[in-house]
Amino acid sequence: MNSILQHDLNDLENILNQAKQQGLDFLNNLENIPTSSKNRIDPTRNLSELGLGSLAALEEFKERLLPLIVASPGPRYLGFVTGGSTPASIVGDWLATVYDQNTQAVHAQGGVLALIEFETINLLLQLLDLPKTFSGGFVTGATMSNFTCLGTARQWFGAQLGKDFAKNGITETINILTATPHSSSIKTLSMLGIGSNNYTTIKTIEGNREAIDIADLEHNIQNLNGKPFILISSAGTVNTADFDDFEAIAKLKEKYTFWWHIDAAFGGFAAVSNKFKHLVEGWEGADSITIDCHKWLNVPYESAFYLIKEKHMNLQIETFQNSNAPYLGNPLENFNYLNVLPENSRRLRALPVWFSLLAYGKEGFQDIVEDSAALALHFANELIEEDNFELLAPIRLNNVCFTLKGDHNQQNVSQFLTSLNDKGKVFMTPTVYQNRKGIRASFVNWRTTENDIKIIIEELKETILDLDI
C-alpha cells in the first residue's frame, strides 16, 4: 500500500474527527457566514508528486477554498429554491458516503440495497398522499427527474404510432404542450432530441397568473386532430408558485390521449399541508411527476426523485435499459435501477431522505411548509409597508416576486440586487415577470425565522439609502 494511504488509514479516526469539527464550525456559525463571496483563487494549482495526506489537504482546503463557501444552507439565502440540510439528512448523507454502496439491483447478483430506495419512495408516497400505482427512484435533481419522466413519455409517444424511438431514434414530430415550464424541462427537451424550441405555448389564465388556461389548452388539443401529445404542467411555478388546475386536466385526460407530466419540484410538498393540499388535488391522475428533495425536504444536494405510473414500467425499461450487458441479467426479469434510470453507477442517494422522513414525520414537514409560507406572506406584508417596493404577484405559497416601485426604477433593479447581495447578509435572485425586472425570494429553509425577515428588511432599506434610489 502507498505509504501516505497507509498513514491515513492508521489515522482515520483523527482525520474524520477533524473534518467533522470543521463541518460543525461552519454549521454552528451559519448565520454569520456571508451569503455571497468576492473571494477568488488561482485554479492552476500544480498537483504534487507524492501527495499531502488528508490532514494537510484539509488544512489547505480551510485556508484556500473555504473562503469561497457561502451560507447557501443558511436562513437568509433566498435565491433559487434552496433548502438547508436538517440534522437527520446530514446523518444520512454522511453514512451514504461511509457505506459507499452502489445501488442498482434487487436480488440480482446479491444486491438488495435498492430495497432502501423502494421503502423511501413508499414513505414519500405516504407523505404526499399519492397512490402506490406510482413507482419511483432517486436522481440528482429536477433536471434528471424531468429527463427520466419525459424520456419515458417520448417512448410512450412513439408507441402510440407503433414506433420504438429508444432503439431507432425519433422519426416523428413530438407534440409538446405547456404554459410556464421550468427551464430544466426545456433543457430536457434539448437533451432528448425533441428540441428546446419544439413546443406549443398555451395561454395562461388572465389576472396575473402563470397557470394554464384550460380553455386554450383544449383548443390546442382539438387542433391536433386526435394526435397524441405530451403535456408539461406545473405544481409551483418559479416566479409566483402558481399551480395548474389538475382536476380540470384530469377531466381532459378522460377525453383525449396524452402523457401528463407534472413538474412539482418544490410545489409538490404543498400536499403535506391541510392548508395547501387543495393546490395539488387531482395530481394523482398524472403519468409522471418530478419532485426535488434538496428544496423543501431540506436534504443535501444532489437529491430528487421521479414518480412514474407503474403501468409504464416497460416503456421506462425500453428507454433506459442496458440491453447489451449480459452480465447484468435480463432487464425484464430482474429489476435493476440502471435499466430504468439514466445513471448506471448510483450512490445510496435515498438515505438522507429516509433519515429525514423517519426523524421528522408528516408533522415535521407540514410545519416546515406552513412556516415557510407564513414567512413569505410576512415578508410580503413588510415589503408593502415600505414605500420603495411593490409586489409583482400575489403570494400563493412560498415565493415572493417583487420589484422597486415605479416604472422609472426599472433601470435600477439590477444594480439594487447586486448591491444587496454583495453585502453578504441576504441573497436573492433576479427575474423578469410580465416584462418587468423583478427580484425573487423563495422561502424553503427550515432555519429561517421572523428575526431573519427583520434583518432582510433592514438590509433592503439600507441598500435603498446607499444607492439613493
Protein Blocks (a to p, Z undefined) as FASTA:
>chain_A
ZZklmmmmmmmmmmmmmmmmmmmmmmmmmmmpcfbdfbdcdfkbccdfkonbjmlmmmmm
mmmmmmmpccklbmklcghjaddddfklmmmmmmmmmnopacfbehighiaklmmmmmmm
mmmmmmnopafkbccdddfblmlmmmmmmmmmmmmmmmmnopafklnopabdcddddfbd
cfklmmmmmmnonopklccdddddehhiabdcfklmmmmmmmnnopacdddddehifklo
pacdfklmmmmmmmpccdddddfklmmmmmmpmklmmmmgojlmpmbdcddfklmnopac
ddddddddfklmmmmmmmmpcfklmknopfklmgcfklmcfbfbdcdfklmmmmmmmmno
mmlmmmmmmmmmmmmmmmmmmmmmpmkbccfbdcfklpccdddehjklmmmmmmmmmmmm
mnopaccddddeehiacdddddfbfkbcfklmmmmmmmmmmmmmmnoZZ
